[in-house]
Amino acid sequence: MALHDIDVLLVDLSLNQVRLLLAPTANLQEISIEHGWGSEFNKLAAELERLLGIT
């Protein structure tokens, strides 16, 4: 499902799609938590949101 989310982002590269990809309940966060790098993902997501002006 996460690959589908990335494919959608590549087709529609918008801030809204980035926001959805980085959302706390999104597939990428779920995968990161399952594989032990949830904290790192959250830091990356926060930094991307800051750089892109997404709140």
PyMOL Python script that loads the backbone (N, CA, C, O; Angstrom):
from pymol import cmd

cmd.read_pdbstr("""\
ATOM      1  N   MET A   1       0.816  -1.187   0.000  1.00  0.00           N
ATOM      2  CA  MET A   1       0.000   0.000   0.000  1.00  0.00           C
ATOM      3  C   MET A   1       0.872   1.269   0.000  1.00  0.00           C
ATOM      4  O   MET A   1       0.505   2.274  -0.609  1.00  0.00           O
ATOM      5  N   ALA A   2       2.008   1.220   0.673  1.00  0.00           N
ATOM      6  CA  ALA A   2       2.888   2.390   0.708  1.00  0.00           C
ATOM      7  C   ALA A   2       3.422   2.716  -0.687  1.00  0.00           C
ATOM      8  O   ALA A   2       3.571   3.886  -1.040  1.00  0.00           O
ATOM      9  N   LEU A   3       3.710   1.679  -1.477  1.00  0.00           N
ATOM     10  CA  LEU A   3       4.180   1.917  -2.845  1.00  0.00           C
ATOM     11  C   LEU A   3       3.104   2.607  -3.672  1.00  0.00           C
ATOM     12  O   LEU A   3       3.404   3.469  -4.498  1.00  0.00           O
ATOM     13  N   HIS A   4       1.868   2.230  -3.450  1.00  0.00           N
ATOM     14  CA  HIS A   4       0.757   2.893  -4.144  1.00  0.00           C
ATOM     15  C   HIS A   4       0.710   4.373  -3.756  1.00  0.00           C
ATOM     16  O   HIS A   4       0.515   5.236  -4.612  1.00  0.00           O
ATOM     17  N   ASP A   5       0.891   4.661  -2.466  1.00  0.00           N
ATOM     18  CA  ASP A   5       0.881   6.052  -2.004  1.00  0.00           C
ATOM     19  C   ASP A   5       1.983   6.866  -2.676  1.00  0.00           C
ATOM     20  O   ASP A   5       1.767   8.021  -3.043  1.00  0.00           O
ATOM     21  N   ILE A   6       3.146   6.277  -2.837  1.00  0.00           N
ATOM     22  CA  ILE A   6       4.258   6.958  -3.503  1.00  0.00           C
ATOM     23  C   ILE A   6       3.953   7.141  -4.979  1.00  0.00           C
ATOM     24  O   ILE A   6       4.244   8.198  -5.538  1.00  0.00           O
ATOM     25  N   ASP A   7       3.373   6.132  -5.625  1.00  0.00           N
ATOM     26  CA  ASP A   7       2.981   6.258  -7.032  1.00  0.00           C
ATOM     27  C   ASP A   7       1.988   7.396  -7.230  1.00  0.00           C
ATOM     28  O   ASP A   7       2.095   8.157  -8.192  1.00  0.00           O
ATOM     29  N   VAL A   8       1.024   7.513  -6.324  1.00  0.00           N
ATOM     30  CA  VAL A   8       0.046   8.598  -6.403  1.00  0.00           C
ATOM     31  C   VAL A   8       0.748   9.943  -6.277  1.00  0.00           C
ATOM     32  O   VAL A   8       0.428  10.882  -7.007  1.00  0.00           O
ATOM     33  N   LEU A   9       1.696  10.043  -5.363  1.00  0.00           N
ATOM     34  CA  LEU A   9       2.449  11.283  -5.189  1.00  0.00           C
ATOM     35  C   LEU A   9       3.211  11.640  -6.460  1.00  0.00           C
ATOM     36  O   LEU A   9       3.273  12.809  -6.840  1.00  0.00           O
ATOM     37  N   LEU A  10       3.788  10.643  -7.112  1.00  0.00           N
ATOM     38  CA  LEU A  10       4.547  10.913  -8.334  1.00  0.00           C
ATOM     39  C   LEU A  10       3.661  11.400  -9.470  1.00  0.00           C
ATOM     40  O   LEU A  10       4.107  12.162 -10.327  1.00  0.00           O
ATOM     41  N   VAL A  11       2.407  10.963  -9.477  1.00  0.00           N
ATOM     42  CA  VAL A  11       1.460  11.404 -10.513  1.00  0.00           C
ATOM     43  C   VAL A  11       0.933  12.799 -10.181  1.00  0.00           C
ATOM     44  O   VAL A  11       0.776  13.634 -11.072  1.00  0.00           O
ATOM     45  N   ASP A  12       0.665  13.048  -8.920  1.00  0.00           N
ATOM     46  CA  ASP A  12       0.106  14.326  -8.474  1.00  0.00           C
ATOM     47  C   ASP A  12       1.012  14.914  -7.407  1.00  0.00           C
ATOM     48  O   ASP A  12       0.727  14.813  -6.214  1.00  0.00           O
ATOM     49  N   LEU A  13       2.094  15.523  -7.834  1.00  0.00           N
ATOM     50  CA  LEU A  13       3.068  16.088  -6.902  1.00  0.00           C
ATOM     51  C   LEU A  13       2.539  17.422  -6.371  1.00  0.00           C
ATOM     52  O   LEU A  13       2.813  18.487  -6.923  1.00  0.00           O
ATOM     53  N   SER A  14       1.781  17.328  -5.291  1.00  0.00           N
ATOM     54  CA  SER A  14       1.214  18.522  -4.669  1.00  0.00           C
ATOM     55  C   SER A  14       1.485  18.482  -3.172  1.00  0.00           C
ATOM     56  O   SER A  14       1.774  17.427  -2.607  1.00  0.00           O
ATOM     57  N   LEU A  15       1.388  19.632  -2.545  1.00  0.00           N
ATOM     58  CA  LEU A  15       1.608  19.686  -1.100  1.00  0.00           C
ATOM     59  C   LEU A  15       0.581  18.840  -0.365  1.00  0.00           C
ATOM     60  O   LEU A  15       0.893  18.250   0.670  1.00  0.00           O
ATOM     61  N   ASN A  16      -0.632  18.774  -0.882  1.00  0.00           N
ATOM     62  CA  ASN A  16      -1.655  17.960  -0.244  1.00  0.00           C
ATOM     63  C   ASN A  16      -1.261  16.484  -0.271  1.00  0.00           C
ATOM     64  O   ASN A  16      -1.450  15.778   0.719  1.00  0.00           O
ATOM     65  N   GLN A  17      -0.719  16.014  -1.385  1.00  0.00           N
ATOM     66  CA  GLN A  17      -0.294  14.617  -1.469  1.00  0.00           C
ATOM     67  C   GLN A  17       0.887  14.347  -0.540  1.00  0.00           C
ATOM     68  O   GLN A  17       0.962  13.282   0.072  1.00  0.00           O
ATOM     69  N   VAL A  18       1.803  15.298  -0.433  1.00  0.00           N
ATOM     70  CA  VAL A  18       2.927  15.147   0.496  1.00  0.00           C
ATOM     71  C   VAL A  18       2.395  15.082   1.919  1.00  0.00           C
ATOM     72  O   VAL A  18       2.833  14.252   2.715  1.00  0.00           O
ATOM     73  N   ARG A  19       1.455  15.954   2.235  1.00  0.00           N
ATOM     74  CA  ARG A  19       0.843  15.968   3.570  1.00  0.00           C
ATOM     75  C   ARG A  19       0.223  14.606   3.878  1.00  0.00           C
ATOM     76  O   ARG A  19       0.395  14.080   4.977  1.00  0.00           O
ATOM     77  N   LEU A  20      -0.494  14.038   2.919  1.00  0.00           N
ATOM     78  CA  LEU A  20      -1.120  12.730   3.124  1.00  0.00           C
ATOM     79  C   LEU A  20      -0.074  11.635   3.303  1.00  0.00           C
ATOM     80  O   LEU A  20      -0.254  10.729   4.117  1.00  0.00           O
ATOM     81  N   LEU A  21       1.003  11.714   2.557  1.00  0.00           N
ATOM     82  CA  LEU A  21       2.065  10.711   2.654  1.00  0.00           C
ATOM     83  C   LEU A  21       2.753  10.749   4.021  1.00  0.00           C
ATOM     84  O   LEU A  21       3.175   9.710   4.530  1.00  0.00           O
ATOM     85  N   LEU A  22       2.866  11.931   4.614  1.00  0.00           N
ATOM     86  CA  LEU A  22       3.568  12.096   5.885  1.00  0.00           C
ATOM     87  C   LEU A  22       2.643  12.054   7.099  1.00  0.00           C
ATOM     88  O   LEU A  22       3.110  12.172   8.232  1.00  0.00           O
ATOM     89  N   ALA A  23       1.360  11.891   6.882  1.00  0.00           N
ATOM     90  CA  ALA A  23       0.391  11.916   7.977  1.00  0.00           C
ATOM     91  C   ALA A  23       0.700  10.857   9.036  1.00  0.00           C
ATOM     92  O   ALA A  23       1.222   9.787   8.720  1.00  0.00           O
ATOM     93  N   PRO A  24       0.375  11.163  10.296  1.00  0.00           N
ATOM     94  CA  PRO A  24       0.667  10.217  11.386  1.00  0.00           C
ATOM     95  C   PRO A  24       0.040   8.836  11.206  1.00  0.00           C
ATOM     96  O   PRO A  24       0.551   7.855  11.746  1.00  0.00           O
ATOM     97  N   THR A  25      -1.035   8.745  10.471  1.00  0.00           N
ATOM     98  CA  THR A  25      -1.679   7.439  10.282  1.00  0.00           C
ATOM     99  C   THR A  25      -1.435   6.869   8.883  1.00  0.00           C
ATOM    100  O   THR A  25      -2.087   5.902   8.487  1.00  0.00           O
ATOM    101  N   ALA A  26      -0.513   7.454   8.144  1.00  0.00           N
ATOM    102  CA  ALA A  26      -0.250   7.003   6.772  1.00  0.00           C
ATOM    103  C   ALA A  26       0.540   5.698   6.756  1.00  0.00           C
ATOM    104  O   ALA A  26       1.145   5.308   7.754  1.00  0.00           O
ATOM    105  N   ASN A  27       0.521   5.045   5.623  1.00  0.00           N
ATOM    106  CA  ASN A  27       1.188   3.752   5.467  1.00  0.00           C
ATOM    107  C   ASN A  27       2.686   3.815   5.740  1.00  0.00           C
ATOM    108  O   ASN A  27       3.244   2.891   6.331  1.00  0.00           O
ATOM    109  N   LEU A  28       3.343   4.889   5.318  1.00  0.00           N
ATOM    110  CA  LEU A  28       4.787   4.975   5.539  1.00  0.00           C
ATOM    111  C   LEU A  28       5.127   5.017   7.023  1.00  0.00           C
ATOM    112  O   LEU A  28       6.111   4.414   7.452  1.00  0.00           O
ATOM    113  N   GLN A  29       4.328   5.717   7.799  1.00  0.00           N
ATOM    114  CA  GLN A  29       4.604   5.750   9.233  1.00  0.00           C
ATOM    115  C   GLN A  29       4.358   4.374   9.848  1.00  0.00           C
ATOM    116  O   GLN A  29       5.128   3.930  10.701  1.00  0.00           O
ATOM    117  N   GLU A  30       3.310   3.710   9.430  1.00  0.00           N
ATOM    118  CA  GLU A  30       3.029   2.374   9.951  1.00  0.00           C
ATOM    119  C   GLU A  30       4.187   1.422   9.667  1.00  0.00           C
ATOM    120  O   GLU A  30       4.596   0.658  10.541  1.00  0.00           O
ATOM    121  N   ILE A  31       4.709   1.469   8.451  1.00  0.00           N
ATOM    122  CA  ILE A  31       5.842   0.611   8.079  1.00  0.00           C
ATOM    123  C   ILE A  31       7.073   0.973   8.900  1.00  0.00           C
ATOM    124  O   ILE A  31       7.799   0.094   9.365  1.00  0.00           O
ATOM    125  N   SER A  32       7.302   2.271   9.075  1.00  0.00           N
ATOM    126  CA  SER A  32       8.485   2.690   9.834  1.00  0.00           C
ATOM    127  C   SER A  32       8.413   2.206  11.281  1.00  0.00           C
ATOM    128  O   SER A  32       9.423   1.792  11.849  1.00  0.00           O
ATOM    129  N   ILE A  33       7.240   2.258  11.868  1.00  0.00           N
ATOM    130  CA  ILE A  33       7.083   1.790  13.245  1.00  0.00           C
ATOM    131  C   ILE A  33       7.294   0.282  13.321  1.00  0.00           C
ATOM    132  O   ILE A  33       7.976  -0.207  14.221  1.00  0.00           O
ATOM    133  N   GLU A  34       6.707  -0.459  12.374  1.00  0.00           N
ATOM    134  CA  GLU A  34       6.843  -1.918  12.356  1.00  0.00           C
ATOM    135  C   GLU A  34       8.295  -2.369  12.237  1.00  0.00           C
ATOM    136  O   GLU A  34       8.663  -3.431  12.739  1.00  0.00           O
ATOM    137  N   HIS A  35       9.118  -1.559  11.572  1.00  0.00           N
ATOM    138  CA  HIS A  35      10.502  -1.947  11.315  1.00  0.00           C
ATOM    139  C   HIS A  35      11.520  -1.231  12.206  1.00  0.00           C
ATOM    140  O   HIS A  35      12.726  -1.303  11.973  1.00  0.00           O
ATOM    141  N   GLY A  36      11.011  -0.535  13.236  1.00  0.00           N
ATOM    142  CA  GLY A  36      11.896   0.024  14.236  1.00  0.00           C
ATOM    143  C   GLY A  36      12.520   1.367  13.905  1.00  0.00           C
ATOM    144  O   GLY A  36      13.437   1.799  14.602  1.00  0.00           O
ATOM    145  N   TRP A  37      12.051   2.043  12.858  1.00  0.00           N
ATOM    146  CA  TRP A  37      12.614   3.356  12.569  1.00  0.00           C
ATOM    147  C   TRP A  37      11.529   4.441  12.556  1.00  0.00           C
ATOM    148  O   TRP A  37      11.602   5.413  11.804  1.00  0.00           O
ATOM    149  N   GLY A  38      10.518   4.240  13.418  1.00  0.00           N
ATOM    150  CA  GLY A  38       9.426   5.205  13.525  1.00  0.00           C
ATOM    151  C   GLY A  38       9.883   6.577  13.988  1.00  0.00           C
ATOM    152  O   GLY A  38       9.410   7.596  13.485  1.00  0.00           O
ATOM    153  N   SER A  39      10.798   6.606  14.942  1.00  0.00           N
ATOM    154  CA  SER A  39      11.302   7.881  15.442  1.00  0.00           C
ATOM    155  C   SER A  39      12.024   8.654  14.344  1.00  0.00           C
ATOM    156  O   SER A  39      11.836   9.863  14.202  1.00  0.00           O
ATOM    157  N   GLU A  40      12.841   7.962  13.579  1.00  0.00           N
ATOM    158  CA  GLU A  40      13.566   8.601  12.475  1.00  0.00           C
ATOM    159  C   GLU A  40      12.595   9.113  11.414  1.00  0.00           C
ATOM    160  O   GLU A  40      12.783  10.202  10.871  1.00  0.00           O
ATOM    161  N   PHE A  41      11.555   8.326  11.118  1.00  0.00           N
ATOM    162  CA  PHE A  41      10.557   8.762  10.136  1.00  0.00           C
ATOM    163  C   PHE A  41       9.861  10.027  10.622  1.00  0.00           C
ATOM    164  O   PHE A  41       9.663  10.965   9.850  1.00  0.00           O
ATOM    165  N   ASN A  42       9.489  10.052  11.901  1.00  0.00           N
ATOM    166  CA  ASN A  42       8.817  11.231  12.436  1.00  0.00           C
ATOM    167  C   ASN A  42       9.698  12.470  12.345  1.00  0.00           C
ATOM    168  O   ASN A  42       9.209  13.556  12.035  1.00  0.00           O
ATOM    169  N   LYS A  43      10.993  12.317  12.613  1.00  0.00           N
ATOM    170  CA  LYS A  43      11.920  13.445  12.475  1.00  0.00           C
ATOM    171  C   LYS A  43      11.999  13.906  11.019  1.00  0.00           C
ATOM    172  O   LYS A  43      11.967  15.105  10.742  1.00  0.00           O
ATOM    173  N   LEU A  44      12.100  12.958  10.097  1.00  0.00           N
ATOM    174  CA  LEU A  44      12.154  13.288   8.671  1.00  0.00           C
ATOM    175  C   LEU A  44      10.871  13.975   8.226  1.00  0.00           C
ATOM    176  O   LEU A  44      10.917  14.988   7.528  1.00  0.00           O
ATOM    177  N   ALA A  45       9.730  13.432   8.626  1.00  0.00           N
ATOM    178  CA  ALA A  45       8.447  14.023   8.257  1.00  0.00           C
ATOM    179  C   ALA A  45       8.333  15.441   8.791  1.00  0.00           C
ATOM    180  O   ALA A  45       7.891  16.339   8.074  1.00  0.00           O
ATOM    181  N   ALA A  46       8.727  15.656  10.044  1.00  0.00           N
ATOM    182  CA  ALA A  46       8.661  16.995  10.630  1.00  0.00           C
ATOM    183  C   ALA A  46       9.559  17.974   9.883  1.00  0.00           C
ATOM    184  O   ALA A  46       9.173  19.121   9.657  1.00  0.00           O
ATOM    185  N   GLU A  47      10.747  17.534   9.502  1.00  0.00           N
ATOM    186  CA  GLU A  47      11.662  18.404   8.777  1.00  0.00           C
ATOM    187  C   GLU A  47      11.121  18.723   7.373  1.00  0.00           C
ATOM    188  O   GLU A  47      11.194  19.869   6.930  1.00  0.00           O
ATOM    189  N   LEU A  48      10.586  17.730   6.683  1.00  0.00           N
ATOM    190  CA  LEU A  48       9.996  17.976   5.358  1.00  0.00           C
ATOM    191  C   LEU A  48       8.810  18.944   5.462  1.00  0.00           C
ATOM    192  O   LEU A  48       8.665  19.858   4.650  1.00  0.00           O
ATOM    193  N   GLU A  49       7.978  18.725   6.462  1.00  0.00           N
ATOM    194  CA  GLU A  49       6.833  19.637   6.659  1.00  0.00           C
ATOM    195  C   GLU A  49       7.320  21.056   6.933  1.00  0.00           C
ATOM    196  O   GLU A  49       6.743  22.019   6.429  1.00  0.00           O
ATOM    197  N   ARG A  50       8.366  21.187   7.721  1.00  0.00           N
ATOM    198  CA  ARG A  50       8.909  22.520   8.018  1.00  0.00           C
ATOM    199  C   ARG A  50       9.457  23.171   6.749  1.00  0.00           C
ATOM    200  O   ARG A  50       9.177  24.339   6.480  1.00  0.00           O
ATOM    201  N   LEU A  51      10.228  22.426   5.977  1.00  0.00           N
ATOM    202  CA  LEU A  51      10.827  22.982   4.766  1.00  0.00           C
ATOM    203  C   LEU A  51       9.783  23.341   3.715  1.00  0.00           C
ATOM    204  O   LEU A  51       9.951  24.313   2.979  1.00  0.00           O
ATOM    205  N   LEU A  52       8.715  22.568   3.645  1.00  0.00           N
ATOM    206  CA  LEU A  52       7.683  22.797   2.641  1.00  0.00           C
ATOM    207  C   LEU A  52       6.582  23.731   3.141  1.00  0.00           C
ATOM    208  O   LEU A  52       5.670  24.079   2.392  1.00  0.00           O
ATOM    209  N   GLY A  53       6.672  24.132   4.406  1.00  0.00           N
ATOM    210  CA  GLY A  53       5.664  25.030   4.966  1.00  0.00           C
ATOM    211  C   GLY A  53       4.330  24.353   5.205  1.00  0.00           C
ATOM    212  O   GLY A  53       3.283  24.999   5.167  1.00  0.00           O
ATOM    213  N   ILE A  54       4.368  23.056   5.450  1.00  0.00           N
ATOM    214  CA  ILE A  54       3.154  22.290   5.709  1.00  0.00           C
ATOM    215  C   ILE A  54       2.956  22.224   7.211  1.00  0.00           C
ATOM    216  O   ILE A  54       3.870  21.849   7.945  1.00  0.00           O
ATOM    217  N   THR A  55       1.778  22.583   7.667  1.00  0.00           N
ATOM    218  CA  THR A  55       1.507  22.498   9.108  1.00  0.00           C
ATOM    219  C   THR A  55       0.299  21.648   9.374  1.00  0.00           C
ATOM    220  O   THR A  55      -0.082  21.462  10.530  1.00  0.00           O
TER     221      THR A  55
END
""", "prot")
cmd.dss("prot")
cmd.show_as("cartoon", "prot")
cmd.util.cbc("prot")
cmd.orient("prot")
